[in-house]
Amino acid sequence: MMPVLSAARYLSDSSFSPLPPPVDLRTGQAECLCRLLVTLDGGVSSKATSGASTKRNLHNMVGVTMSAVTSYEADARTAGVEYFDPQDYLINILRRATANEQDMLIELDGIGEVILLSSRGEYFGFATDMAAFCTAPTDNYTLTILKPGHLRLPSPEATGRNIDELMWQTAFYASNGRLMEGCFRDDVVELTYWPNLTRVPLTENTPRIAALLNRHPTSVTFAARLLKVEMAELYQFYSAARCAGLARALNRKPEEPKLEPHRNQTLLSALLTKVARL
């Protein structure tokens, strides 16, 4: 029988939740400078003293420049943007559990519980206030990893709700108009799957934002101007969609583990896309 864990122990003990490997991210001019280093390695002879010296000096120069460019790009992307760290919220627990294909009972005193079935791509929610459940400090949760045969596991015949809906909710409520770390306002966003608009929390313009990003991928900033929508609303939508695995940035590699959409999501997306085109 698995012990009842505090969230702090689950998140810190790799024997319970080994992390997925980190993703190396290099974008824009910094990536060009990386390619320049490869060219230098192949084009400057290491046998000649002058060649070796030149190569070493160029490596040092490009290394410093690359660091400066990366810092400049980061500052330009994040200036004036309020971010939230997903590691401070339930999102962190869900990501680790799904990455490790763990079924889990997540309890929050006074609010209720959620049974996460990573093995089935489903969850069962028994919380009186999902907004409060999704935004509590991670230290407040009590976790139990459910092994096969555990009494709290729902029967195979019981049908839960899609995990992507839970991921959407956690990021939507945690965002509260802020952008999730790992996302940028200049990301060219494509909505690859529609959210189930009858099952997830929305803003007034969620359907319009979804239709635009599904048919015409564009940056968060340009989408806000085009639709005349507040940036905070775009940040909340993008954070939720990205966390749920429904959206991707076309101009760079993702920084967070990607959650594959539920098996029914493809059909639903196709139907909603057709409706949007009417």
Phi, psi and chi 1 to 4 in degrees:
 res  aa     phi    psi   chi1   chi2   chi3   chi4
   1 MET       -  130.0 -178.8  175.0  178.6      -
   2 MET   -74.8  141.3  -68.7  -61.4  -64.6      -
   3 PRO   -72.2  158.0   28.8  -35.9      -      -
   4 VAL   -78.4  128.5  176.0      -      -      -
   5 LEU  -112.5  147.6  -55.1  170.9      -      -
   6 SER   -77.5  153.0   67.2      -      -      -
   7 ALA   -61.1  -36.1      -      -      -      -
   8 ALA   -61.5  -41.3      -      -      -      -
   9 ARG   -70.2  -40.7 -176.3 -178.4  178.6 -167.5
  10 TYR   -60.9  -42.8  174.6   75.8      -      -
  11 LEU   -75.4  -22.9  -65.2  172.9      -      -
  12 SER  -100.8  -18.8   62.5      -      -      -
  13 ASP   -99.4  110.6 -169.1  -26.6      -      -
  14 SER   -66.9  -17.1   61.4      -      -      -
  15 SER   -71.0  -22.7   65.2      -      -      -
  16 PHE   -95.1  -36.0  -69.5  111.1      -      -
  17 SER  -143.3   73.2   58.7      -      -      -
  18 PRO   -61.2  134.0   20.9  -31.9      -      -
  19 LEU   -78.1  148.2  -71.6  173.7      -      -
  20 PRO   -66.6  155.9   21.8  -29.6      -      -
  21 PRO   -62.7  145.3   21.9  -33.0      -      -
  22 PRO   -68.8  154.0   25.9  -33.6      -      -
  23 VAL  -103.6  125.4  176.8      -      -      -
  24 ASP   -76.9  129.3 -177.7   36.2      -      -
  25 LEU  -121.3  121.5  179.4   67.7      -      -
  26 ARG  -138.0  128.0  -73.7  175.2  173.6  166.6
  27 THR  -133.5  166.2   57.6      -      -      -
  28 GLY    57.3 -136.2      -      -      -      -
  29 GLN   -65.6  -31.0  -62.5  179.1   44.5      -
  30 ALA   -60.4  -38.5      -      -      -      -
  31 GLU   -66.9  -38.4 -174.9  175.8   -4.4      -
  32 CYS   -61.0  -39.6  -64.4      -      -      -
  33 LEU   -67.9  -33.1  -69.9  171.0      -      -
  34 CYS   -62.8  -42.4  -71.9      -      -      -
  35 ARG   -64.7  -33.9  -70.4 -162.2  -66.2  -91.8
  36 LEU   -62.4  -39.8  175.2   58.1      -      -
  37 LEU   -62.6  -39.6  -75.0  176.4      -      -
  38 VAL   -63.7  -41.1  173.5      -      -      -
  39 THR   -61.4  -42.8  -57.3      -      -      -
  40 LEU   -62.7  -40.2  -70.0  172.6      -      -
  41 ASP   -60.3  -36.8  -76.0  -24.6      -      -
  42 GLY   -87.5  -22.7      -      -      -      -
  43 GLY  -102.7  -15.1      -      -      -      -
  44 VAL  -106.8  125.3  178.5      -      -      -
  45 SER   -68.1  129.7  172.2      -      -      -
  46 SER   -84.8   -6.8   58.5      -      -      -
  47 LYS   -80.5  -38.2  -65.4 -179.5 -180.0  179.5
  48 ALA   -77.8  137.4      -      -      -      -
  49 THR   -60.7  -45.4  -55.2      -      -      -
  50 SER   -65.3  -37.3   59.0      -      -      -
  51 GLY   -64.9  -43.3      -      -      -      -
  52 ALA   -64.0  -40.7      -      -      -      -
  53 SER   -64.2  -43.2  176.6      -      -      -
  54 THR   -62.6  -44.6  -59.2      -      -      -
  55 LYS   -62.0  -42.0 -172.8  168.8   87.3  168.7
  56 ARG   -64.3  -43.2 -176.9  166.7   54.5 -106.9
  57 ASN   -64.1  -41.2  -69.3  -22.1      -      -
  58 LEU   -66.7  -39.7  -74.5  171.2      -      -
  59 HIS   -58.3  -45.8  -92.9  -94.2      -      -
  60 ASN   -63.3  -43.5  -68.3  -22.4      -      -
  61 MET   -64.0  -46.6  179.3 -174.7   70.5      -
  62 VAL   -66.9  -36.2  171.5      -      -      -
  63 GLY   -61.2  -45.1      -      -      -      -
  64 VAL   -65.0  -43.6  171.8      -      -      -
  65 THR   -63.4  -42.4  -55.4      -      -      -
  66 MET   -61.8  -41.5 -166.7  164.9  117.8      -
  67 SER   -61.8  -42.6  176.3      -      -      -
  68 ALA   -66.4  -41.7      -      -      -      -
  69 VAL   -65.4  -43.7  168.0      -      -      -
  70 THR   -60.1  -43.1  -57.7      -      -      -
  71 SER   -64.0  -41.8  176.5      -      -      -
  72 TYR   -64.4  -44.5  174.0   78.8      -      -
  73 GLU   -61.6  -41.1  -72.9 -179.0  -18.1      -
  74 ALA   -64.5  -43.1      -      -      -      -
  75 ASP   -63.6  -41.6  -70.0  -16.4      -      -
  76 ALA   -66.5  -36.7      -      -      -      -
  77 ARG   -71.6  -35.7  -77.9  176.7  166.1  179.4
  78 THR  -100.0   -8.1   60.1      -      -      -
  79 ALA   -60.3  126.9      -      -      -      -
  80 GLY    76.8    5.8      -      -      -      -
  81 VAL  -105.1  131.3  179.7      -      -      -
  82 GLU   -93.2  124.4 -174.3  177.3    1.9      -
  83 TYR  -110.0  159.1  -76.6   90.6      -      -
  84 PHE  -126.1  147.7   73.0   94.3      -      -
  85 ASP   -94.8  115.5 -172.9  -11.8      -      -
  86 PRO   -61.3  -21.0   21.6  -32.4      -      -
  87 GLN   -68.8  -14.5  -65.0 -166.0   46.4      -
  88 ASP   -87.8    0.3  -64.7  -24.5      -      -
  89 TYR  -130.2  177.3  -65.9   92.1      -      -
  90 LEU   -55.0  -26.9  177.8   62.7      -      -
  91 ILE   -50.4  -42.2  -59.0  168.8      -      -
  92 ASN   -62.2  -43.5 -166.9   21.5      -      -
  93 ILE   -64.6  -44.9  -62.2  171.2      -      -
  94 LEU   -64.0  -42.1  -61.8 -179.9      -      -
  95 ARG   -62.0  -43.5  -81.5 -178.4  169.3  171.6
  96 ARG   -67.5  -42.1  -64.4 -164.4 -175.3 -154.5
  97 ALA   -63.9  -44.0      -      -      -      -
  98 THR   -70.8  -37.0   53.5      -      -      -
  99 ALA   -62.2  -31.1      -      -      -      -
 100 ASN  -101.6    9.0  -66.7  -74.9      -      -
 101 GLU    53.1   46.9  -61.2 -177.2  -11.5      -
 102 GLN  -101.7  135.6  -66.0  170.4  -33.9      -
 103 ASP   -87.3  138.8  -63.6  -23.6      -      -
 104 MET  -150.4  141.6 -179.6  179.3  -68.8      -
 105 LEU   -97.8  121.6  171.2   65.1      -      -
 106 ILE  -114.3  118.5  -54.2  170.9      -      -
 107 GLU  -117.6  142.9  -61.8  174.4  -79.0      -
 108 LEU  -132.7  115.6 -176.8   62.2      -      -
 109 ASP   -57.3  129.1 -170.8   38.1      -      -
 110 GLY    84.9  -10.5      -      -      -      -
 111 ILE  -115.4  -39.6  -57.7  -63.8      -      -
 112 GLY   136.7 -152.9      -      -      -      -
 113 GLU  -149.8  161.2   64.0 -173.2   37.0      -
 114 VAL  -133.3  134.1  163.6      -      -      -
 115 ILE  -103.1  114.7  -61.8  176.7      -      -
 116 LEU   -97.4  121.3  178.3   73.0      -      -
 117 LEU  -112.9   82.7  -61.3 -178.1      -      -
 118 SER   -61.5  -31.5  -60.7      -      -      -
 119 SER   -66.2  -22.9   60.1      -      -      -
 120 ARG  -115.2   -3.0  -71.6  164.9   45.2  175.6
 121 GLY    69.1   30.2      -      -      -      -
 122 GLU  -135.8  167.5  -62.0  175.7  -16.7      -
 123 TYR  -146.7  157.3   82.1   97.1      -      -
 124 PHE  -121.9  121.4  -67.1   79.3      -      -
 125 GLY  -104.8  131.1      -      -      -      -
 126 PHE  -132.9   45.8  -54.4   99.4      -      -
 127 ALA  -105.5  140.3      -      -      -      -
 128 THR   -76.5  -22.7   56.5      -      -      -
 129 ASP  -145.7   99.0 -175.9  -17.3      -      -
 130 MET   -66.7  -33.2  -81.7  -56.6  -67.3      -
 131 ALA   -62.1  -44.8      -      -      -      -
 132 ALA   -68.2  -37.7      -      -      -      -
 133 PHE   -64.3  -38.9 -170.4   90.0      -      -
 134 CYS   -80.0  -16.8  -67.6      -      -      -
 135 THR  -113.7    8.5   55.4      -      -      -
 136 ALA   -70.5  151.9      -      -      -      -
 137 PRO   -59.0  143.3  -22.6   33.5      -      -
 138 THR   -60.1  -28.8   53.2      -      -      -
 139 ASP   -66.5  -15.6  -70.3  -15.0      -      -
 140 ASN   -83.5  -11.7  -68.2    5.5      -      -
 141 TYR   -87.2  148.0  -63.1  100.4      -      -
 142 THR  -114.7  132.0  -58.0      -      -      -
 143 LEU  -120.9  142.1  -45.9  175.4      -      -
 144 THR  -133.5  119.2  -55.3      -      -      -
 145 ILE   -76.7  124.8  -61.7  174.7      -      -
 146 LEU   -97.1  110.6  -55.5  177.2      -      -
 147 LYS   -85.6  159.9  -66.1  -64.7 -174.3  179.9
 148 PRO   -51.6  133.8  -27.5   35.1      -      -
 149 GLY    92.6   -6.6      -      -      -      -
 150 HIS   -63.0  141.1 -164.0  -74.6      -      -
 151 LEU   -63.1  -25.8  -66.1  176.3      -      -
 152 ARG   -86.1   -3.8  -65.8  -55.0  -50.9  -86.4
 153 LEU   -73.4  128.5  -82.3  173.5      -      -
 154 PRO   -62.9  154.5  -20.5   32.2      -      -
 155 SER   -67.1  155.1   67.3      -      -      -
 156 PRO   -58.8  -25.0  -23.3   33.2      -      -
 157 GLU   -78.2  -21.8  -66.2   76.5   22.5      -
 158 ALA   -71.2  138.9      -      -      -      -
 159 THR  -109.9  121.4  -57.8      -      -      -
 160 GLY   -96.0 -170.2      -      -      -      -
 161 ARG  -100.2  157.4  -66.6  175.6   62.3  172.3
 162 ASN   -65.5  139.0  -60.5  -10.8      -      -
 163 ILE   -60.1  -33.7  -78.0 -176.9      -      -
 164 ASP   -62.0  -28.9   60.1  -69.4      -      -
 165 GLU   -67.0  -38.9  -64.9  174.2   12.4      -
 166 LEU   -67.7  -41.1  179.3   59.3      -      -
 167 MET   -63.8  -40.4  -61.5  -64.9  -74.3      -
 168 TRP   -58.7  -48.7  174.4  -71.6      -      -
 169 GLN   -60.2  -44.6  -68.9 -177.8   74.3      -
 170 THR   -62.3  -43.3   56.3      -      -      -
 171 ALA   -74.5  -37.2      -      -      -      -
 172 PHE   -60.6  -49.1 -177.0   90.3      -      -
 173 TYR   -72.3  -37.8  -70.8  126.3      -      -
 174 ALA   -66.7  -33.6      -      -      -      -
 175 SER   -63.4  -56.1  166.0      -      -      -
 176 ASN    48.7   41.8 -166.2   28.7      -      -
 177 GLY    91.8    0.6      -      -      -      -
 178 ARG  -101.0  163.0  -60.6  172.7  -64.4  171.3
 179 LEU   -97.5  137.3 -169.5   57.9      -      -
 180 MET   -70.6  136.1 -176.8  170.6   67.5      -
 181 GLU   -58.6  138.1  -72.0 -171.0    1.9      -
 182 GLY   101.1  -12.1      -      -      -      -
 183 CYS  -111.7  153.7  -60.7      -      -      -
 184 PHE  -134.4  153.4  -61.3  100.4      -      -
 185 ARG   -71.2  -18.6   62.9 -175.1  174.9 -172.3
 186 ASP   -95.1    8.9   64.0  -11.9      -      -
 187 ASP   -63.4  132.8  -76.1   -9.6      -      -
 188 VAL   -85.6  107.3  176.6      -      -      -
 189 VAL   -98.5  130.9 -179.8      -      -      -
 190 GLU  -116.0  125.8  178.3 -174.1   26.1      -
 191 LEU   -85.5  105.1 -174.3   69.8      -      -
 192 THR   -83.0  -25.7   52.9      -      -      -
 193 TYR  -138.4  140.7  -62.2   90.5      -      -
 194 TRP   -76.7  141.3  -85.9   72.4      -      -
 195 PRO   -72.9  156.1   27.4  -33.7      -      -
 196 ASN   -77.7   99.5 -173.5  -23.0      -      -
 197 LEU   -67.2  -13.3  -59.5 -178.6      -      -
 198 THR   -90.2   -6.4   65.4      -      -      -
 199 ARG  -119.5   -7.7  -71.3  -70.2 -167.4   84.9
 200 VAL  -123.2  155.2  -63.4      -      -      -
 201 PRO   -67.1  143.6   24.3  -33.6      -      -
 202 LEU  -130.2  165.4  -48.6  171.6      -      -
 203 THR  -105.9  172.7   62.5      -      -      -
 204 GLU   -58.3  -34.9  179.8 -177.5   -2.8      -
 205 ASN  -103.6   12.5  -65.9  -68.1      -      -
 206 THR   -54.4  -46.4  -67.5      -      -      -
 207 PRO   -61.3  -38.6  -24.5   35.7      -      -
 208 ARG   -67.2  -42.4  -63.1  175.1   61.4 -139.2
 209 ILE   -63.4  -44.5  -62.3  170.3      -      -
 210 ALA   -61.7  -43.4      -      -      -      -
 211 ALA   -63.0  -42.3      -      -      -      -
 212 LEU   -64.3  -51.1  173.0   65.6      -      -
 213 LEU   -72.6  -21.1  -62.0 -178.8      -      -
 214 ASN   -77.6  -39.4  177.9 -109.8      -      -
 215 ARG   -92.5  -33.7  -62.6  175.7   64.1 -178.1
 216 HIS  -137.4   83.1  -54.9  -70.4      -      -
 217 PRO   -53.5  134.2  -25.9   35.2      -      -
 218 THR  -153.5  173.8 -173.4      -      -      -
 219 SER   -75.1  157.8   71.6      -      -      -
 220 VAL   -59.9  -43.9  175.3      -      -      -
 221 THR   -63.7  -45.0  -56.8      -      -      -
 222 PHE   -68.5  -36.6 -175.8   70.7      -      -
 223 ALA   -61.3  -39.8      -      -      -      -
 224 ALA   -63.4  -41.9      -      -      -      -
 225 ARG   -68.4  -42.8  -69.4 -156.9  -57.4  -94.5
 226 LEU   -65.1  -41.9 -173.0   64.7      -      -
 227 LEU   -90.0   -6.7  -62.6  174.7      -      -
 228 LYS    57.1   50.8  -64.7 -179.1  171.4   56.8
 229 VAL  -118.4  143.4  172.2      -      -      -
 230 GLU   -61.3  143.6  -66.1  -68.4  -27.8      -
 231 MET   -57.9  -36.2  -71.6  -66.1  -69.8      -
 232 ALA   -58.5  -36.2      -      -      -      -
 233 GLU   -70.5  -39.3 -165.6  168.9  -12.5      -
 234 LEU   -64.6  -41.3  -98.7  -61.6      -      -
 235 TYR   -59.9  -43.1  -68.3  161.0      -      -
 236 GLN   -66.4  -42.3 -166.8  162.5   24.4      -
 237 PHE   -64.7  -49.2  177.1   92.6      -      -
 238 TYR   -62.9  -42.9 -178.4   29.6      -      -
 239 SER   -59.8  -45.6  -62.6      -      -      -
 240 ALA   -66.6  -46.2      -      -      -      -
 241 ALA   -66.1  -38.9      -      -      -      -
 242 ARG   -67.2  -42.7 -174.0   69.8  175.3  -91.5
 243 CYS   -66.3  -34.0 -170.7      -      -      -
 244 ALA   -81.1   -4.2      -      -      -      -
 245 GLY    78.5   20.0      -      -      -      -
 246 LEU   -98.5  -10.9  -52.1 -179.4      -      -
 247 ALA  -136.3  155.9      -      -      -      -
 248 ARG  -143.7  155.7   60.8  175.3  179.2  165.6
 249 ALA   -92.5  123.5      -      -      -      -
 250 LEU   -80.0  -20.2  -61.8 -179.0      -      -
 251 ASN   -96.9    7.6   55.1  -30.3      -      -
 252 ARG  -166.1  171.7   63.2 -173.7 -176.1   85.4
 253 LYS   -81.7  148.9  -65.1  179.2 -178.6  179.3
 254 PRO   -69.7  150.3   26.2  -34.2      -      -
 255 GLU  -101.8  -15.7  -68.7 -175.1   68.3      -
 256 GLU  -114.3  157.2   74.7  -76.4   -8.4      -
 257 PRO   -57.4  137.2  -21.6   31.5      -      -
 258 LYS   -93.5  131.7 -178.2  179.8  179.0 -178.5
 259 LEU   -99.2  120.8 -175.5   67.2      -      -
 260 GLU   -68.1  141.0  -68.5  -62.1  -33.8      -
 261 PRO   -60.5  154.9  -20.3   31.4      -      -
 262 HIS   -64.9  158.2 -171.2  -92.7      -      -
 263 ARG   -60.2  -26.7   58.5 -177.3  178.4  -86.5
 264 ASN   -88.9   -6.2  -65.8  -31.0      -      -
 265 GLN   -70.7  -32.2 -164.5   64.9   39.5      -
 266 THR   -63.6  -45.2  -56.2      -      -      -
 267 LEU   -63.8  -44.0  176.2   59.5      -      -
 268 LEU   -61.9  -41.4  177.0   62.9      -      -
 269 SER   -61.8  -42.5  -74.0      -      -      -
 270 ALA   -62.7  -41.0      -      -      -      -
 271 LEU   -65.7  -44.7  -68.3  173.5      -      -
 272 LEU   -68.7  -33.4  -70.4  172.9      -      -
 273 THR   -64.6  -40.2  -60.0      -      -      -
 274 LYS   -63.9  -41.0  -76.1 -172.7  176.6 -177.4
 275 VAL   -62.3  -40.5  170.7      -      -      -
 276 ALA   -64.9  -25.6      -      -      -      -
 277 ARG   -87.9   -7.6  -69.8  174.6  178.4  171.9
 278 LEU   -70.9      -  -65.1  177.9      -      -
